[in-house]
C-alpha cells in the first residue's frame, strides 16, 4: 500500500486562503535522494512570495523550504546520511510543509544531537542566510558596523547574536519599542524604531556621520532608498529580501553619486548549491548554536492545519523570532 503524507499544496496564487492540506503519495528515494519524516517545519517570507506568485512556481505545488526530522530511507549514492539519522535542511524544491517527503539529499544536513528538531526547523534557512551574509557576501571584520533591518525577526535575532559573537557592531531597525528592546537584548548595539524615528538620520548620528560598512536589508521597497544613504563611501548594500514589496528600478549612477557604493542581491540557494559548501555552512551554524553564541527563538508555533493563520501573522508583522509548524 502506498504511503501518504499530509502536505500543504497551492493550486493557485493568492492569499493565505489558497493553502490546502492534502494527503499526498510519497514514494521511495531514487539515486541521490532521501525520504525524511518531519518533526517540525519552518516558516519564512519566501513561502509567502511563492504563495502569492512573486516567486512563481509550476502549479499545483507544495510549499515550505525548511524542516527537520528523521531519515527514513536513502537512495543509491547517498553517503553522508543513513536511515534513522537525525537531519535538517533548507533547500529547494519547496515542499517542506508536510509529514514526510522524498527530496534531493545533497543539501540535507546531519543534525547534531544537541540541537532539537524544533530549533533546527526554526533556524536552517534563517541561520544559513546569516552565515552567507556575514561570511560569503563581502569581507567583514571585527569592529565593522552593519545596519540590519527587521532586527527582531527570525533572521534578525540570529544576526544580532552572530554579530556580537564576532565583534561586529550591529545597528538594527524594528517597528515597535518592544521589538527594538528584543533586538538589543540579543546583541544589537543600537536599535531604531522606524515608525517613530528616521532611521537614516539616526544612523548618521550613531556613526558620527560616517555611515555603516554594510547594510543588510530584507525589507525591500520601504527601506531601499534610505538604506543607500546609510552606507559609507565604498561600502556595500546587500538587498536579500522584499517583505514590503520589490525594490523598483533605479538609476545605477546613484551608486557613484552616493560614494562609489557596491550593491548585490544574493539568495541562499546559490550559496548552498554546492554540497560541500552547504555542509560547511551548516556546520558553522550548528557550532554557533551548540557553543551558545546563538540561541534560536521560537516565538510562534502553529499546527500544520493552521498554516494559513501562520502566514497571516507573518505578513502582518505580528511575529518575532522564528515560527514553526508542528507536524
Secondary structure, 3 states (H helix, E strand, C coil): CCEEEEEEEECCCCCHHHCEEEEEEECCCCCCEEEEEEEEEECCHHHHHHHHCCCCCCCCEECCCEEEEEEEEECCCCCCCCCCCEEEEECCCCCCCECEEEEECCCEEECCCCCCHHHHHHHHHHHHHHHHHHHCCCCCCCCCEEEECCCCEHHHHHHHHHHHHCCCEEEEEECCHHHHHHHHHCCCCEEEECCCCCHHHHHHHHCCCCCEEEEEECCCCCCHHHHHCCEEEEEEEEECCCCCCCCCCCCCCHHHHCCCCEEECCCHHHHCCCHHHHHHHHHHHHHHHHCCCCCCCEEEEEEHHHHHHHHHHHHCCCCCEEEEEEC
